[in-house]
Amino acid sequence: KALLNHVERCGIKIFRETRFSHIEKADNCWHLTVQKNKKAFDLQAQFVVDATGRKSYGARLLQKRQIEYDRLIAVLSYASPAKGTSQFKNHVLVEAMQSGWFYSSCLNDGRLVVNYMTDADILKDSRKNPLDFMNYKLQESVYTKERASCFHPFVKARICSAKSQLLSQITGEGWLAAGDAAMSCDPLSSSGILKGLKAGIEAAEAISRYFDKDCQALEDYERQVKEAFNEYLDRRTLYYGLENRWPDSIFWKRRYQVFTETGSLN
């Protein structure tokens, strides 16, 4: 929000609470249909950046697809502190489990946020709704259960995608995808904010070169993103390989096998 406000103070027009529903290129110009307060209007642009996160909404409208490397999801819930609870240190706790892993942290407002990371089909096969699944896994844990014991019980839970994925085509004439829209990483990498800032800078540099008539600008950017994704896959293999308590678990087996089968991207 602070970055967005800064951009606005620099004179860039921001359309808040607005979404676009159509994009096409004609006469060497992009035409976008956007909606705000149930009213549609048109915008034109020489260059378009898809920064819509994991959904890659713009790229999908351009018929590009996401290449998925796993089925990871986050079952997410919040807990309010119980009366008399002492102040907890705001540190991140990661606890490996047989069918996934827990991530938890105390927020500035005093609440505890807990994510259980697992594969979508594991949740489905459990035949439990997200809240029941979260509570069931919490009781199986050691450190996360101890931490959550000083908070009120979870009252609801939701599911978020956390899969590793790469956009099939990251750039084209007059457009590129940036951040999670281009490549999404496992939350275990803990690279969200840093990766987002770095990706924005690299995208801006590529666009600047493009408008300076550098014919290799977008090609170099796409190669850079794919190289970064390959490096990420190698790191993911390393970190998941450190956990070997459950060699027969389908969740961990997938993390051991998928990389040797996938190999490096072209």
LUMKOL-845563 format. One record per residue (C-alpha): y, z, x. Coordinates in Angstrom, 3 decimals. Example, Ala and Ser with C-alpha at 12.3 -4.5 7.8 and 13.67 -1.06 7.14 Angstrom:
LUMKOL-845563
<<-4.500, 7.800, 12.300>>
<<-1.060, 7.140, 13.670>>
***
This chain:
LUMKOL-845563
<<0.000, 0.000, 0.000>>
<<2.379, 0.835, 2.861>>
<<1.675, -2.536, 4.496>>
<<2.223, -4.340, 1.198>>
<<5.545, -2.578, 0.673>>
<<6.601, -3.467, 4.212>>
<<5.782, -7.133, 3.632>>
<<7.846, -7.067, 0.448>>
<<10.831, -5.565, 2.298>>
<<10.560, -8.435, 4.783>>
<<11.334, -10.849, 1.961>>
<<7.843, -11.992, 0.972>>
<<7.379, -12.325, -2.773>>
<<4.529, -10.146, -4.073>>
<<2.864, -10.759, -7.448>>
<<1.457, -7.366, -8.463>>
<<-1.267, -6.911, -11.070>>
<<-1.866, -10.649, -10.957>>
<<-5.065, -12.640, -10.602>>
<<-5.651, -16.338, -10.185>>
<<-8.144, -18.292, -12.224>>
<<-7.973, -21.843, -10.886>>
<<-7.300, -23.611, -7.613>>
<<-7.244, -27.290, -6.687>>
<<-5.618, -29.546, -4.126>>
<<-3.552, -32.570, -5.066>>
<<-0.889, -34.580, -3.218>>
<<-1.516, -32.538, -0.051>>
<<-0.564, -29.323, -1.866>>
<<-2.514, -26.448, -3.387>>
<<-2.022, -25.755, -7.075>>
<<-3.023, -22.300, -8.316>>
<<-3.106, -20.959, -11.846>>
<<-2.398, -17.232, -11.948>>
<<-2.346, -14.742, -14.804>>
<<-0.145, -11.722, -15.369>>
<<0.166, -9.730, -18.594>>
<<-2.068, -12.320, -20.309>>
<<0.381, -15.087, -19.423>>
<<-0.585, -17.971, -17.147>>
<<1.730, -19.787, -14.777>>
<<1.365, -22.138, -11.816>>
<<2.083, -21.689, -8.114>>
<<2.097, -24.194, -5.275>>
<<1.348, -23.608, -1.608>>
<<0.839, -25.557, 1.587>>
<<-1.789, -23.099, 2.807>>
<<-4.079, -20.624, 1.021>>
<<-5.743, -17.510, 2.451>>
<<-8.677, -15.978, 0.594>>
<<-8.405, -12.230, 1.213>>
<<-10.195, -11.157, -1.963>>
<<-12.769, -8.983, -0.189>>
<<-16.519, -9.126, -0.611>>
<<-16.286, -11.210, -3.797>>
<<-14.644, -14.133, -1.923>>
<<-13.199, -15.191, -5.243>>
<<-11.083, -18.041, -3.910>>
<<-13.804, -19.502, -1.709>>
<<-16.293, -19.393, -4.575>>
<<-13.850, -21.345, -6.743>>
<<-13.936, -23.909, -3.922>>
<<-17.756, -23.985, -4.238>>
<<-18.437, -22.053, -1.024>>
<<-21.263, -19.515, -0.997>>
<<-22.018, -16.221, 0.696>>
<<-25.047, -16.046, 3.019>>
<<-26.571, -12.612, 2.396>>
<<-28.402, -10.714, 5.139>>
<<-29.583, -7.682, 3.175>>
<<-29.465, -6.028, -0.273>>
<<-27.534, -2.901, 0.654>>
<<-25.658, -1.059, -2.092>>
<<-23.757, 2.212, -2.257>>
<<-24.404, 4.669, -5.061>>
<<-21.024, 6.414, -5.127>>
<<-19.960, 9.713, -6.668>>
<<-17.261, 12.385, -6.394>>
<<-17.492, 16.163, -6.767>>
<<-14.672, 18.635, -7.398>>
<<-14.567, 21.875, -5.391>>
<<-15.887, 24.980, -7.115>>
<<-13.612, 28.000, -7.467>>
<<-13.525, 30.136, -4.388>>
<<-14.679, 27.289, -2.182>>
<<-13.198, 27.600, 1.280>>
<<-11.461, 24.666, 2.883>>
<<-13.932, 22.214, 4.387>>
<<-13.242, 20.197, 7.482>>
<<-12.551, 16.585, 6.626>>
<<-15.298, 15.095, 8.751>>
<<-17.773, 12.339, 8.007>>
<<-21.406, 13.359, 7.613>>
<<-24.171, 10.763, 7.887>>
<<-27.732, 11.810, 7.059>>
<<-30.682, 9.431, 7.309>>
<<-33.255, 9.520, 4.507>>
<<-36.580, 7.810, 3.911>>
<<-35.143, 5.157, 1.580>>
<<-31.582, 4.937, 2.943>>
<<-28.857, 7.222, 4.193>>
<<-26.116, 9.513, 2.917>>
<<-22.445, 9.271, 3.802>>
<<-20.067, 12.034, 2.735>>
<<-16.539, 13.185, 3.507>>
<<-13.979, 15.601, 2.089>>
<<-10.855, 13.919, 0.706>>
<<-7.277, 15.116, 0.961>>
<<-7.274, 16.171, -2.696>>
<<-10.178, 18.555, -2.075>>
<<-12.897, 16.442, -3.641>>
<<-16.132, 15.483, -1.904>>
<<-17.071, 11.805, -1.875>>
<<-20.757, 11.024, -1.443>>
<<-22.405, 7.634, -1.014>>
<<-26.124, 7.019, -0.927>>
<<-26.780, 3.735, 0.858>>
<<-29.996, 1.966, -0.137>>
<<-31.252, -1.448, -1.245>>
<<-30.639, -2.693, -4.770>>
<<-34.321, -3.171, -5.544>>
<<-35.152, 0.372, -4.365>>
<<-32.748, 1.772, -6.945>>
<<-34.121, -0.583, -9.587>>
<<-37.739, 0.336, -8.810>>
<<-36.917, 4.042, -9.143>>
<<-36.187, 3.434, -12.843>>
<<-33.364, 5.961, -12.654>>
<<-29.729, 5.452, -13.582>>
<<-27.215, 5.795, -10.697>>
<<-26.297, 9.420, -11.461>>
<<-29.917, 10.583, -11.765>>
<<-30.808, 8.641, -8.626>>
<<-27.948, 10.261, -6.696>>
<<-28.921, 13.770, -7.811>>
<<-32.592, 13.125, -7.044>>
<<-31.821, 11.952, -3.518>>
<<-29.386, 14.805, -3.016>>
<<-32.168, 17.322, -3.649>>
<<-34.308, 15.563, -1.036>>
<<-31.580, 15.868, 1.592>>
<<-30.833, 18.794, 3.911>>
<<-27.298, 18.630, 5.264>>
<<-25.715, 16.696, 2.394>>
<<-27.235, 19.054, -0.184>>
<<-25.900, 22.051, 1.735>>
<<-22.446, 20.507, 1.837>>
<<-22.455, 19.607, -1.855>>
<<-23.613, 23.092, -2.912>>
<<-20.026, 24.369, -2.770>>
<<-18.825, 21.698, -5.202>>
<<-19.289, 21.107, -8.898>>
<<-22.221, 18.822, -9.855>>
<<-21.654, 15.091, -10.018>>
<<-20.802, 13.909, -13.518>>
<<-20.914, 10.166, -12.972>>
<<-21.864, 7.610, -10.334>>
<<-21.269, 3.925, -9.834>>
<<-22.749, 1.165, -7.702>>
<<-20.852, -0.909, -5.117>>
<<-22.071, -3.789, -2.990>>
<<-22.367, -2.969, 0.715>>
<<-24.432, -5.941, 1.887>>
<<-23.914, -7.803, 5.135>>
<<-22.830, -11.346, 4.357>>
<<-21.096, -14.345, 5.881>>
<<-19.230, -17.089, 4.040>>
<<-20.978, -20.451, 4.441>>
<<-17.684, -22.190, 5.239>>
<<-14.791, -20.043, 6.444>>
<<-12.067, -22.669, 6.842>>
<<-11.070, -26.048, 5.463>>
<<-8.035, -28.275, 5.398>>
<<-5.171, -25.997, 4.393>>
<<-7.206, -22.841, 3.732>>
<<-9.189, -20.067, 5.367>>
<<-10.963, -16.851, 4.409>>
<<-10.059, -13.582, 6.099>>
<<-11.476, -10.068, 6.289>>
<<-14.407, -9.214, 4.025>>
<<-13.983, -12.538, 2.249>>
<<-15.129, -14.220, 5.482>>
<<-17.652, -11.641, 6.707>>
<<-18.738, -8.272, 5.315>>
<<-20.378, -5.544, 7.373>>
<<-22.654, -2.586, 6.750>>
<<-20.529, 0.572, 6.248>>
<<-22.550, 2.159, 9.061>>
<<-20.373, 0.105, 11.414>>
<<-17.355, 2.169, 10.278>>
<<-15.152, -0.844, 10.972>>
<<-13.381, -1.364, 7.640>>
<<-9.727, -0.631, 8.388>>
<<-9.809, -1.786, 12.008>>
<<-11.675, -4.975, 11.100>>
<<-9.234, -5.707, 8.281>>
<<-6.168, -5.385, 10.507>>
<<-7.748, -7.409, 13.316>>
<<-8.872, -10.132, 10.916>>
<<-5.370, -10.398, 9.445>>
<<-3.827, -10.863, 12.883>>
<<-6.389, -13.485, 13.898>>
<<-5.937, -15.379, 10.620>>
<<-2.147, -15.367, 11.050>>
<<-2.469, -16.720, 14.578>>
<<-4.771, -19.508, 13.389>>
<<-2.365, -20.468, 10.602>>
<<0.573, -20.498, 13.021>>
<<-1.344, -22.834, 15.332>>
<<-2.293, -25.010, 12.341>>
<<1.353, -25.512, 11.381>>
<<2.124, -26.260, 15.034>>
<<-0.202, -29.266, 14.643>>
<<-3.041, -27.705, 16.670>>
<<-6.082, -29.646, 15.457>>
<<-8.514, -27.048, 16.818>>
<<-6.861, -23.997, 15.221>>
<<-9.078, -23.608, 12.156>>
<<-12.234, -24.662, 13.991>>
<<-11.563, -22.042, 16.682>>
<<-10.949, -19.397, 14.029>>
<<-14.217, -20.163, 12.233>>
<<-16.154, -20.036, 15.499>>
<<-14.468, -16.731, 16.350>>
<<-15.520, -15.188, 13.036>>
<<-19.123, -16.373, 13.388>>
<<-19.341, -15.046, 16.946>>
<<-18.039, -11.684, 15.760>>
<<-20.653, -11.654, 13.007>>
<<-23.449, -12.383, 15.477>>
<<-22.251, -9.519, 17.673>>
<<-22.180, -7.275, 14.622>>
<<-25.793, -8.156, 13.742>>
<<-26.864, -7.201, 17.265>>
<<-25.082, -3.849, 17.011>>
<<-26.597, -3.215, 13.592>>
<<-30.075, -3.803, 15.016>>
<<-29.361, -1.312, 17.784>>
<<-28.116, 1.471, 15.525>>
<<-30.764, 1.149, 12.836>>
<<-33.391, 0.974, 15.580>>
<<-32.469, 4.497, 16.671>>
<<-34.071, 5.891, 13.507>>
<<-37.876, 5.783, 13.701>>
<<-39.074, 8.707, 11.533>>
<<-40.170, 6.480, 8.640>>
<<-41.885, 3.389, 10.109>>
<<-43.610, 2.644, 6.774>>
<<-40.440, 2.852, 4.665>>
<<-39.488, -0.517, 3.185>>
<<-35.801, 0.254, 3.713>>
<<-36.192, 0.838, 7.449>>
<<-38.789, -1.890, 7.908>>
<<-36.272, -4.421, 6.640>>
<<-33.717, -3.247, 9.195>>
<<-36.229, -3.622, 12.005>>
<<-37.465, -7.076, 10.980>>
<<-34.554, -9.002, 9.495>>
<<-32.758, -9.617, 12.778>>
<<-35.668, -11.077, 14.692>>
<<-36.333, -13.360, 11.727>>
<<-32.711, -14.375, 11.190>>
<<-31.706, -14.987, 14.774>>
<<-28.314, -16.267, 15.805>>
<<-26.124, -18.415, 13.576>>
<<-25.244, -21.941, 14.509>>
***
